[in-house]
Amino acid sequence: MTATRAVLDAGDVERSMGVDPIDGLLAQLEATREAWADGAALYDKNGTFDNLRKVKLSIIECSIRDDYQAKGVKVTEAAIEQQAHADLAYAGWLDSHTLGRANWLRLDAEREDVRMRINRGQAVLRSAANFLG
């Protein structure tokens, strides 16, 4: 390398073309990978949230049923199910998971934005290389 040639910082070329340096964008994806995976395992279309919700309801239903049996009161399964769905602990559990899902959806949208910026940057650089090449 000659003394007249400047050493380029990784990312100088990208910045000069008006795109975000890919290393920084990839680092953003890597930094959020674990949190996104945790949310996806729970809230994505094949996630376990609905199974966990059913378990939570079953536990509440068993508790309600046990209370009635201890008092010697007969009650229908439909009534137990309605009470379980109206249970304050269940409502609070749902509220916390609604917030958790909203946070995961925001994280998913942020990651999608980063992927779109990566794709845009690659397209700009390919176009420039084709123009110069």
C-alpha positions in Angstrom: 0.0 0.0 0.0 1.3 3.4 -0.9 1.5 6.3 1.5 -0.9 8.4 -0.7 -3.7 5.8 -0.3 -5.9 6.3 2.7 -6.8 3.3 4.8 -10.6 2.8 4.7 -12.4 2.1 7.9 -14.8 -0.8 7.6 -18.0 1.0 6.8 -16.5 4.0 5.1 -17.6 2.7 1.7 -21.2 2.1 3.0 -21.4 5.5 4.6 -20.1 7.2 1.5 -22.9 5.5 -0.5 -25.5 6.7 2.0 -26.2 3.3 3.6 -25.7 2.0 7.1 -22.6 -0.1 7.6 -23.6 -3.8 7.5 -21.4 -4.7 10.5 -23.4 -2.4 12.8 -26.7 -3.7 11.4 -25.7 -7.3 11.9 -24.6 -6.4 15.5 -28.1 -5.0 16.1 -29.7 -8.3 15.0 -27.3 -10.3 17.1 -28.0 -8.2 20.2 -31.7 -8.9 19.9 -31.6 -12.5 18.8 -32.1 -14.1 22.2 -34.9 -11.8 23.3 -36.6 -12.3 20.0 -36.3 -16.1 20.1 -37.7 -16.2 23.7 -40.7 -14.2 22.5 -41.2 -16.3 19.4 -41.1 -19.5 21.4 -44.0 -18.1 23.4 -46.0 -15.8 21.1 -45.3 -16.8 17.5 -47.8 -18.9 15.6 -46.3 -22.1 16.7 -45.5 -20.8 20.2 -46.6 -22.3 23.5 -48.7 -19.4 24.8 -52.0 -21.0 24.1 -50.9 -24.2 25.8 -49.7 -22.3 28.9 -53.0 -20.4 28.9 -54.9 -23.6 29.0 -52.7 -24.9 31.9 -53.4 -21.7 33.8 -57.1 -22.0 33.3 -57.1 -25.7 34.3 -55.2 -24.8 37.6 -57.8 -22.1 38.4 -60.7 -24.5 37.5 -59.3 -27.2 39.7 -59.0 -24.7 42.6 -62.6 -23.5 42.1 -63.9 -27.1 41.8 -62.0 -28.0 45.0 -63.5 -25.1 46.9 -67.1 -26.1 45.8 -66.5 -29.7 46.7 -65.1 -28.8 50.2 -68.3 -26.9 50.8 -70.4 -29.7 49.4 -71.9 -27.5 46.7 -72.7 -28.9 43.3 -71.9 -26.8 40.3 -71.7 -27.4 36.6 -68.5 -27.5 34.7 -69.7 -24.6 32.5 -70.1 -22.5 35.7 -66.6 -23.4 36.8 -65.2 -22.6 33.4 -67.0 -19.2 33.4 -65.6 -18.4 36.9 -62.1 -19.4 35.8 -62.2 -17.0 32.9 -63.4 -14.2 35.2 -60.8 -14.9 37.8 -58.7 -11.9 38.7 -55.5 -13.9 38.7 -56.2 -15.1 35.2 -57.1 -11.6 34.0 -53.8 -10.3 35.5 -51.9 -13.1 33.9 -53.4 -12.3 30.5 -52.6 -8.6 31.0 -48.9 -9.4 31.6 -48.8 -11.6 28.6 -50.5 -9.0 26.4 -47.8 -6.6 27.4 -45.2 -9.3 26.7 -46.6 -10.0 23.3 -46.7 -6.3 22.4 -43.1 -5.9 23.4 -42.2 -9.0 21.3 -44.1 -7.6 18.3 -42.2 -4.2 18.7 -38.9 -6.1 18.8 -39.9 -8.2 15.7 -40.8 -4.9 13.9 -37.4 -3.4 14.8 -35.6 -6.5 13.6 -37.5 -6.4 10.3 -36.5 -2.8 9.9 -32.9 -3.7 10.4 -33.2 -6.5 7.8 -34.8 -4.1 5.4 -31.9 -1.6 5.9 -29.4 -4.5 5.3 -31.2 -5.4 2.0 -31.4 -1.8 0.9 -27.7 -1.3 1.6 -26.8 -4.4 -0.3 -28.9 -3.3 -3.2 -27.3 0.1 -3.3 -23.8 -1.3 -3.1 -24.5 -3.9 -5.9 -26.0 -1.2 -8.0 -22.9 1.0 -7.5 -20.6 -1.9 -8.2 -22.4 -2.7 -11.4 -22.2 1.0 -12.4 -18.5 1.2 -11.7 -17.6 -2.2 -12.8 
